[in-house]
Amino acid sequence: MKARGIFLLCALALVSLTSCARNKGMVVLLPDPDGKVGRVVVSNKGGTQVLKNAGHMVEVPDADKAPLPPVAMDAGQIGRNFGEAMSLVPPPPIHFILYFKTDTTELTEESRKLLAQVLPTTVERRSTDVSVVGHTDTTGTREYNCNLGMERALLIKKILVSLGSDPAYIEVTSHGEGNPLVKTADEVPEPRNRRVEVVVR
């Protein structure tokens, strides 16, 4: 969960508690799924507090009084106070990276096996938002690589549709050589840049 997700979660928690505690509000900072912790600034007319430690909470007495200093909350308290709001936050996207052989739309053997996991993931999540983005390395012209990236992305979409995915839920784009996974000079063959990234939300 990136900073936007943290703010969304905190906003939901604040709304849920404000509605049942008169003018009192509470904001708690939770880590991303990967353990990273951002910061949240809690401000009103009375002053400002900054949350930067996971599991810490700021209480806001009312709109005119400064937020109280951050204090730690244990997991049980967080669950009791914010469980409902946390359940509304969507799970983080799942990323698949599929690699291709040089200057082709032919998947590597490992990526063929990985492709088989994409559809079950969309079904399990009931996803209606799948992005398929084609990429290339820097060999060839930009125009050629943009077209090759699109061909690769369209191939993956075609395979997913043939397996049962709804084409209306799949968005296809190409970055060509413009967004490399590994930065290289021009005309450098780099296997990790010859890819399609599939993101299931």
C-alpha positions, 0 to 999 in steps of 0.5 A: 500500500503506497502513501495514497493507500495509507491516507485512504485507510486513515481517512476511512478510520477517521470517518468511522470514529468521528461519526460515533464519538461526537467531535472526537477523531483518531488516526492510526498509521499502518505499514504497507503490506511489504512492511514499509511505513510512510508518514501522515500529517494530522492538522486542524485549526489548533495545530499539527502532529506527524505520524511516522511510526507504524501502529502509532495513533493521533487523537483529535479532541475536536476541530479547534483543539490541537491533535494530541501527541502520537501514542502506540496502539497494540494490534488488538486495539487497532483491530477493535477500533479500525477493523471495519475501515481496514476491511474496506481497503482493497488488496494490493495489486498482483504483478506478473512479469512475462519475458520474451525471446529476442525481437519476437513475440515468443515467451520464454519457457519460464514465462509460459508457465507463469502465464498460467497463474494469471487467469486463476488470480483474476478469477480468485480476486473477481478482478475487473481491472487488468492492465497488460503493458508491453516493453522492449529493450533498446535495440531497434528504433523507438517506433519499431519497439513501440509496435513490438511492445504492443504486439507482445501485450496484445498476444498476452491479452489474446491468450488470457481471453482464450482462457476465459478472461473477459476482454472488457476488463483488460487494458492493453498499452505499450511503453516500447523501450521507454520504461526499462526495468534495467536502464541501458544505453541505446542498442543494448540487448537486455533480456529483462527489458523484453517483457510484458507486465500484467497487473491484476487489481 
